[in-house]
Amino acid sequence: MATGEASPRDGVLDCARHGPQPATFVCRHLADSLASGASVGFFTSGDPGTPRADAWCAACEARVQATGGEWTDESEWFAGVTMICGACYDQVRALQRGRPG
């Protein structure tokens, strides 16, 4: 996984692999899948106006559904939300949807 420094002022992450990119947020399981290639599922908030909406894996989705669709402190802890760059996000989304990244 390529991470880097983010600038809260402009929402840009300086990714070690891709250089300056928009900052995005995913669960740690999705971030880890970049390195492992593991299929973990891909869920988003579904905001059509956001090209890279916050995303999480099937295990995180199961935790949220177990609480009636609500994110709780426990499910947020389990998710371990992490910041990755937009290009890494696109790669993990393609990997989880079975398309070449």
PECORFEN-V702959 format. One record per pair of residues at least 24 apart in sequence whose ideal C-beta (glycine too) atoms are under 7 Angstrom apart, sorted by the first residue. I is the first residue (numbers start at 1). J is the second residue. If there is no record, write none. Layout:
I_J + I_J
//
This chain:
1_31 + 1_32 + 1_34 + 1_35 + 1_84 + 1_88 + 2_85 + 2_88 + 3_83 + 3_84 + 6_83 + 13_83 + 13_85 + 15_85 + 15_87 + 15_88 + 18_85 + 18_87 + 18_88 + 21_85 + 21_86 + 21_87 + 22_52 + 22_86 + 23_83 + 23_85 + 24_52 + 24_83 + 24_84 + 24_85 + 24_86 + 24_89 + 25_54 + 25_81 + 25_83 + 26_55 + 26_56 + 26_82 + 26_84 + 26_89 + 26_92 + 27_56 + 27_57 + 27_60 + 27_79 + 27_80 + 27_81 + 28_79 + 28_80 + 28_82 + 29_57 + 29_59 + 29_60 + 30_55 + 30_56 + 30_57 + 30_92 + 31_82 + 31_84 + 33_92 + 33_95 + 33_96 + 34_88 + 34_91 + 34_92 + 37_95 + 39_96 + 40_96 + 41_96 + 42_93 + 42_96 + 42_97 + 52_86 + 52_89
//
